[in-house]
Amino acid sequence: MAPKALHYLAVSIGCLLASQAQAEIRIAVAGPMSGDYLFFGEQMELGAALAVDDLNAAGGVFGQNIELYVLDDACNPQLAEAVARLAVIDEISFVAGHWCSSSSIPASKIYGDAGILMISPASTSPKLTDEGGPHVFRQSGRDDQQGVIAATYLADTWGSKKIALLHDGTTYGKGLTDVTKAHLNSLGVQETIYDAITPSQTDYTATVANLQASEIDVFYLGGYSTEAALLIKAARGLGYDAQMVSGDALTSEEFGLLAGDAAEGTMITFFPDARQYTHAQDVVSRFRDEGYEPEGYTLQTYAAIQAWAQAAETAGTLDLEPMINALRTSEFDTVIGRYRFDENGDMTSPGFVWYIWQDGSYVAVQ
């Protein structure tokens, strides 16, 4: 399934300007198309590409064709700002993105100044919508919801055991762990260890050895799939069977590929799996027919573009203020279900459920 999209990086201004097509309506998907988290960027890109193909096949928006641009921020805040500025130059009217909260937040400020609408299919930091402008919408849950669910599980299941809370220092990772810690403590459970890990290390044996020496029974990680895979692999390599619990950033085949058999039993929180929904089966089947499993944020991104297109039809224009009003007052029928946004720009009922990694993939806990 080759996306009909124009790729560009912040360093490619000359090539970008030389290759601009005369699209009638230009939108973009933004995320980590390179770097450590490119698996998630691929999910977003393929979801966006099929959504645009389907819209164009149905006549586009206002009878106009849509052209998709792909913005690669590599989950780097500075690069996110750079590609956001290119989106302004290139007169992008809507961005489905970004993925990392640390990229979404600075990019959103540039979009706001330029009057560009954005819907993030993935960023969970409360700061995105709490501190963003009226042009910012989020089609995922918030860490202050996800962390409460994680803390409740830890307290109910592991409250009498030794618990470690770890984070990677990122906007997403530290924010999620801090919410988990606050709620865990409010439930009368005190963690044994609260600590940071250093992202992008290749060996976390020392971190794991410290957990093992402290007789930690379960450790929670606010962080991304690469570090999570290396942590659990190091633990199992030392013969250490502590339970690992984490969040939505582990919904990628990358975690299973890197961790191998060590991934088995890892518990994570994520949104309800839209692949199981009856109304998503046509889209899911077409992805699978192309040999691609639409996991993680694939359908979330497809749905973000659906919501944007439906809001445009309601507003009767792509002008920012009518679009904002349509997004705040309408309900949207999408592959991830029927939903609406609240006055803060958050999805009203995204929900989080538990998954467990089994046989190389994450499956819902019944």
HUPEWO-V210691 format. One record per pair of residues at least 24 apart in sequence whose ideal C-beta (glycine too) atoms are under 8 Angstrom apart, sorted by the first residue. I is the first residue (numbers start at 1). J is the second residue. D is the distance in Angstrom with one decimal. If there is no record, write none. Layout:
BEGIN
I;J;D + I;J;D
END
This chain:
BEGIN
1;46;6.2 + 1;49;6.9 + 1;50;6.7 + 1;287;7.2 + 1;290;4.3 + 1;292;6.3 + 2;49;8.0 + 3;45;5.7 + 3;46;6.6 + 3;48;7.4 + 3;49;3.2 + 3;68;6.8 + 3;70;7.2 + 4;49;6.5 + 4;52;7.0 + 4;53;6.6 + 4;67;7.8 + 4;68;6.6 + 5;29;7.5 + 5;45;7.0 + 5;48;7.5 + 5;49;5.9 + 5;52;7.7 + 5;67;7.9 + 5;68;4.2 + 5;69;6.3 + 5;70;4.6 + 6;67;7.2 + 6;68;7.5 + 6;69;4.9 + 6;70;6.8 + 7;33;7.0 + 7;69;7.9 + 7;70;4.6 + 7;72;6.8 + 8;69;7.0 + 8;70;7.4 + 8;71;7.1 + 8;72;7.3 + 8;83;7.3 + 8;86;6.5 + 9;34;7.8 + 9;72;5.1 + 9;79;7.5 + 9;83;7.0 + 10;79;5.3 + 10;82;3.1 + 10;83;5.2 + 10;85;8.0 + 10;86;6.6 + 13;86;6.6 + 13;89;8.0 + 16;86;6.3 + 16;90;6.9 + 17;89;7.7 + 20;90;6.5 + 21;67;6.1 + 23;65;6.8 + 23;66;7.2 + 23;67;3.1 + 24;60;7.4 + 24;64;3.8 + 24;65;5.1 + 24;66;7.6 + 24;67;7.6 + 25;60;7.1 + 25;61;5.8 + 25;62;7.8 + 25;64;5.1 + 25;65;7.0 + 25;66;4.9 + 25;67;7.1 + 25;93;6.4 + 25;318;7.1 + 26;66;7.8 + 26;67;5.3 + 26;69;6.3 + 26;90;6.5 + 26;91;6.1 + 26;92;5.1 + 26;93;6.3 + 27;52;7.4 + 27;66;6.1 + 27;67;7.6 + 27;68;6.1 + 27;69;7.2 + 27;92;6.3 + 27;93;6.2 + 27;94;4.4 + 27;95;7.1 + 27;96;7.2 + 27;305;7.2 + 27;308;7.2 + 28;68;6.9 + 28;69;4.2 + 28;70;7.0 + 28;71;5.2 + 28;87;5.6 + 28;92;4.8 + 28;94;7.4 + 28;95;4.8 + 28;96;7.2 + 28;97;7.1 + 29;68;6.5 + 29;69;7.7 + 29;70;5.7 + 29;71;7.0 + 29;95;7.4 + 29;96;4.8 + 29;97;5.7 + 29;301;6.3 + 30;70;7.9 + 30;71;3.8 + 30;72;8.0 + 30;73;5.9 + 30;80;7.4 + 30;83;6.5 + 30;84;7.7 + 30;87;7.7 + 30;95;5.4 + 30;96;7.2 + 30;97;3.0 + 30;98;4.5 + 30;99;7.8 + 30;103;7.6 + 30;107;6.9 + 31;71;7.6 + 31;72;7.7 + 31;73;6.7 + 31;75;7.9 + 31;97;5.3 + 31;98;5.6 + 31;99;3.9 + 31;100;7.8 + 31;103;7.9 + 31;122;7.5 + 32;72;7.2 + 32;73;6.4 + 32;74;5.3 + 32;75;4.4 + 32;99;5.8 + 32;100;6.8 + 32;103;8.0 + 33;70;6.1 + 33;71;7.8 + 33;72;3.7 + 33;73;8.0 + 33;74;7.4 + 34;72;5.5 + 34;74;5.1 + 35;74;3.8 + 35;75;6.1 + 35;76;7.3 + 36;75;7.1 + 36;200;7.0 + 36;224;7.1 + 36;226;5.1 + 37;74;7.9 + 37;75;5.1 + 37;99;7.0 + 37;100;7.2 + 37;224;6.2 + 37;225;7.4 + 37;226;7.6 + 37;254;7.9 + 39;225;7.5 + 39;252;4.3 + 39;253;6.4 + 39;254;4.2 + 39;296;7.8 + 40;99;5.2 + 40;122;7.3 + 40;249;7.9 + 40;252;5.8 + 40;296;6.3 + 40;297;6.1 + 41;72;7.0 + 41;99;6.8 + 43;252;7.3 + 43;294;7.6 + 43;295;6.8 + 43;296;4.6 + 43;297;4.6 + 43;298;4.4 + 43;301;7.0 + 44;96;7.2 + 44;97;6.8 + 44;99;6.2 + 44;121;6.6 + 44;122;7.4 + 44;297;5.5 + 44;298;7.4 + 44;301;4.5 + 45;70;5.6 + 45;301;8.0 + 46;287;7.4 + 46;292;6.3 + 46;294;7.5 + 46;298;5.9 + 47;121;7.7 + 47;294;7.0 + 47;297;6.8 + 47;298;4.1 + 47;299;6.2 + 47;300;7.0 + 47;301;3.4 + 47;302;4.2 + 47;305;8.0 + 48;96;5.6 + 48;301;5.0 + 48;302;7.1 + 48;304;8.0 + 48;305;5.9 + 50;283;6.9 + 50;286;7.0 + 50;287;7.1 + 50;302;6.1 + 51;301;7.2 + 51;302;4.3 + 51;303;8.0 + 51;305;3.9 + 51;306;6.3 + 52;305;6.6 + 54;283;7.9 + 55;305;7.1 + 55;309;5.6 + 61;309;5.4 + 61;312;5.1 + 61;313;7.2 + 61;318;7.9 + 62;312;7.2 + 71;95;7.3 + 71;97;6.7 + 71;98;7.8 + 73;97;7.8 + 73;98;5.7 + 73;100;7.4 + 73;103;4.6 + 73;107;7.2 + 75;99;6.8 + 75;100;4.0 + 75;102;6.9 + 75;103;5.8 + 76;103;6.9 + 77;102;5.2 + 77;103;5.8 + 77;105;7.9 + 77;106;5.1 + 79;103;7.6 + 80;104;7.5 + 80;106;5.8 + 80;107;4.4 + 81;106;5.1 + 81;107;6.2 + 81;110;6.2 + 83;107;7.5 + 84;110;4.0 + 84;111;6.1 + 85;110;6.0 + 87;111;7.3 + 87;114;7.9 + 87;116;6.5 + 88;114;4.3 + 88;116;6.9 + 92;116;6.1 + 93;117;7.0 + 93;318;5.2 + 94;118;7.2 + 94;119;7.7 + 94;308;5.2 + 94;318;7.8 + 95;119;7.8 + 96;120;7.8 + 96;121;6.1 + 96;301;5.5 + 96;304;4.4 + 96;305;5.6 + 96;308;7.3 + 97;121;7.4 + 97;122;7.9 + 98;122;7.7 + 98;123;6.5 + 99;123;6.8 + 99;297;6.9 + 100;170;7.5 + 100;171;7.6 + 100;172;6.4 + 101;125;3.5 + 101;127;7.2 + 101;128;6.1 + 101;170;7.6 + 101;171;4.5 + 101;172;4.5 + 101;175;7.2 + 102;170;5.6 + 102;171;4.2 + 102;172;6.7 + 104;128;5.3 + 105;131;7.4 + 105;132;7.4 + 105;171;6.8 + 108;132;4.8 + 108;133;7.3 + 108;135;7.6 + 108;136;5.0 + 109;133;7.9 + 111;135;6.3 + 111;136;7.8 + 112;136;7.2 + 115;320;4.6 + 116;320;7.9 + 117;308;7.1 + 117;320;6.4 + 117;323;5.5 + 117;324;7.2 + 117;327;7.7 + 119;304;4.4 + 119;307;6.4 + 119;308;6.4 + 119;327;7.9 + 120;304;7.8 + 121;297;5.3 + 121;300;3.8 + 121;301;4.6 + 121;303;7.3 + 121;304;4.7 + 122;248;7.9 + 122;297;5.1 + 122;300;6.5 + 123;172;7.6 + 124;172;6.5 + 124;175;8.0 + 124;176;7.1 + 124;247;7.7 + 124;248;6.6 + 125;171;5.3 + 125;172;5.9 + 125;175;5.1 + 126;175;7.3 + 127;171;7.2 + 127;175;7.6 + 129;344;5.1 + 129;345;4.3 + 129;346;5.3 + 130;344;7.0 + 132;345;6.8 + 134;324;5.2 + 134;345;7.3 + 135;320;6.4 + 135;324;6.3 + 136;345;5.2 + 137;327;5.8 + 137;341;5.5 + 137;345;4.5 + 137;346;7.8 + 138;341;8.0 + 138;345;6.0 + 138;346;5.2 + 138;347;6.3 + 139;300;6.1 + 139;303;6.4 + 139;304;5.1 + 139;307;6.9 + 139;336;7.8 + 139;339;7.9 + 139;347;5.4 + 139;350;7.7 + 140;248;7.6 + 140;271;6.7 + 140;300;6.6 + 140;347;6.8 + 140;350;6.0 + 141;248;7.8 + 141;271;6.4 + 141;347;7.3 + 141;350;4.1 + 141;351;6.9 + 141;352;5.5 + 142;346;6.4 + 143;172;7.3 + 143;175;5.0 + 143;176;4.5 + 143;179;5.3 + 143;247;7.8 + 144;179;5.1 + 145;350;7.6 + 145;352;6.2 + 146;176;6.3 + 146;179;7.5 + 146;247;5.7 + 146;248;6.8 + 146;269;5.2 + 146;352;5.2 + 147;176;5.5 + 147;177;7.5 + 147;178;7.6 + 147;179;2.9 + 147;180;4.1 + 147;182;7.6 + 147;183;6.1 + 148;179;6.9 + 148;180;7.9 + 148;183;4.8 + 149;269;5.6 + 149;352;5.0 + 149;354;7.9 + 150;176;7.9 + 150;180;4.8 + 150;220;6.3 + 150;245;6.4 + 150;247;7.0 + 150;269;5.9 + 151;179;7.7 + 151;180;4.8 + 151;181;7.6 + 151;182;7.8 + 151;183;3.7 + 151;184;4.1 + 151;187;6.6 + 152;183;7.2 + 152;187;7.2 + 153;245;7.1 + 153;267;7.6 + 153;354;7.2 + 154;180;7.4 + 154;184;5.7 + 154;189;7.0 + 154;218;6.8 + 154;220;6.5 + 154;245;6.9 + 155;184;5.9 + 155;187;4.3 + 155;188;7.6 + 155;189;4.7 + 157;218;8.0 + 158;217;6.2 + 158;218;4.7 + 158;243;7.5 + 159;187;7.6 + 159;188;7.9 + 159;189;4.8 + 161;217;3.8 + 161;218;6.3 + 162;192;4.4 + 162;214;6.8 + 162;215;5.7 + 162;216;5.0 + 162;217;5.1 + 162;218;7.8 + 163;189;7.0 + 163;191;4.7 + 163;192;6.0 + 163;193;7.9 + 163;216;7.1 + 163;217;7.1 + 163;218;5.6 + 163;219;7.3 + 163;220;7.1 + 164;191;6.4 + 164;192;6.1 + 164;193;3.9 + 164;194;7.6 + 164;195;7.2 + 164;211;5.6 + 164;214;7.3 + 164;216;4.5 + 164;218;7.4 + 164;219;4.0 + 164;220;7.1 + 165;191;4.8 + 165;193;7.0 + 165;194;4.8 + 165;195;7.7 + 165;219;7.5 + 165;220;5.2 + 165;222;7.8 + 166;193;7.7 + 166;194;8.0 + 166;195;5.7 + 166;196;7.1 + 166;197;5.6 + 166;207;7.7 + 166;219;5.9 + 166;220;6.7 + 166;221;4.9 + 166;222;7.1 + 166;223;7.2 + 166;231;7.9 + 167;196;5.7 + 167;197;7.4 + 167;221;7.3 + 167;222;4.1 + 167;223;6.3 + 168;196;7.0 + 168;197;5.6 + 168;198;7.8 + 168;199;4.7 + 168;221;7.7 + 168;222;6.8 + 168;223;3.7 + 168;224;6.7 + 168;227;5.8 + 169;196;5.2 + 169;197;7.9 + 169;198;7.7 + 169;199;6.8 + 170;199;6.9 + 170;223;7.1 + 170;224;7.7 + 172;222;7.2 + 172;223;7.9 + 172;224;7.7 + 172;249;6.9 + 173;221;7.7 + 173;222;4.0 + 173;223;4.1 + 173;224;7.1 + 174;222;6.2 + 175;222;7.2 + 176;222;3.8 + 176;247;5.4 + 177;220;6.7 + 177;221;7.6 + 177;222;3.3 + 178;222;7.7 + 180;220;5.9 + 180;222;7.0 + 192;216;6.2 + 193;219;7.8 + 197;221;7.7 + 197;223;6.9 + 197;227;6.2 + 197;231;7.4 + 199;223;7.2 + 199;224;7.4 + 199;227;5.9 + 200;226;7.8 + 200;227;7.9 + 201;227;7.5 + 201;230;7.2 + 202;230;7.1 + 203;230;7.2 + 203;234;7.0 + 204;230;5.2 + 204;231;4.8 + 204;234;4.9 + 205;234;4.8 + 205;237;7.6 + 205;238;7.1 + 207;231;6.8 + 207;234;7.6 + 208;234;4.5 + 208;235;4.8 + 208;238;6.0 + 208;240;6.3 + 209;238;6.8 + 211;235;7.5 + 211;240;7.4 + 211;242;6.4 + 212;238;6.3 + 212;240;4.7 + 212;242;7.5 + 216;242;5.6 + 217;242;6.0 + 217;243;6.9 + 218;242;6.0 + 218;243;4.2 + 218;244;7.6 + 218;245;6.3 + 219;243;7.6 + 219;244;6.0 + 219;245;7.4 + 220;244;7.9 + 220;245;4.7 + 220;246;6.9 + 221;245;7.5 + 221;246;4.7 + 222;246;7.5 + 222;247;6.5 + 223;249;6.9 + 224;249;4.7 + 225;249;5.8 + 225;250;5.1 + 225;252;5.3 + 225;254;5.0 + 225;255;4.0 + 225;258;7.2 + 226;254;7.0 + 226;258;6.5 + 228;255;6.1 + 228;259;7.5 + 228;266;7.5 + 229;254;7.4 + 229;255;5.1 + 229;257;8.0 + 229;258;3.5 + 229;259;3.9 + 229;262;7.6 + 229;263;7.0 + 230;258;6.9 + 230;259;8.0 + 232;259;5.4 + 232;262;4.7 + 232;263;6.6 + 232;266;6.2 + 233;258;7.2 + 233;259;5.2 + 233;260;6.8 + 233;262;4.4 + 235;262;7.2 + 236;261;7.5 + 236;262;4.1 + 237;262;7.8 + 243;267;7.0 + 248;352;7.7 + 250;357;7.6 + 250;362;7.2 + 251;295;6.3 + 251;296;4.1 + 251;297;7.4 + 251;355;7.7 + 251;362;6.1 + 252;295;7.0 + 252;296;5.4 + 253;293;7.7 + 253;295;6.9 + 253;360;7.8 + 253;361;7.5 + 255;357;7.3 + 256;357;6.6 + 256;360;4.6 + 256;361;6.5 + 259;357;8.0 + 263;357;4.5 + 263;360;7.3 + 264;357;6.1 + 264;358;6.5 + 264;359;7.9 + 265;356;6.5 + 265;357;6.7 + 265;358;7.8 + 266;356;7.0 + 266;357;4.4 + 267;354;6.3 + 267;355;7.4 + 267;356;5.6 + 267;365;7.7 + 268;354;7.5 + 268;355;5.1 + 268;356;7.7 + 268;357;7.3 + 268;362;6.3 + 269;352;4.6 + 269;353;7.2 + 269;354;6.2 + 269;355;7.5 + 270;352;6.7 + 270;353;6.9 + 270;355;5.6 + 270;362;7.2 + 271;300;7.3 + 271;336;7.5 + 271;350;5.6 + 271;351;6.5 + 271;352;6.5 + 271;353;7.3 + 272;337;7.9 + 272;351;5.9 + 272;353;5.6 + 272;364;8.0 + 273;353;8.0 + 273;355;7.9 + 273;364;5.9 + 274;299;4.5 + 274;300;7.7 + 274;303;7.6 + 274;335;5.8 + 274;336;4.2 + 274;337;7.0 + 275;299;6.9 + 276;364;8.0 + 277;335;7.2 + 277;336;7.3 + 277;337;6.5 + 279;333;7.9 + 279;335;6.8 + 279;337;7.6 + 280;335;4.3 + 280;336;7.3 + 283;335;5.2 + 295;361;7.6 + 295;362;7.9 + 299;335;4.9 + 299;336;5.6 + 300;336;6.3 + 302;334;7.6 + 302;335;5.4 + 303;332;7.8 + 303;334;3.7 + 303;335;5.2 + 303;336;4.4 + 306;332;6.6 + 306;333;7.6 + 306;334;4.4 + 306;335;6.9 + 307;332;4.3 + 307;334;6.1
END
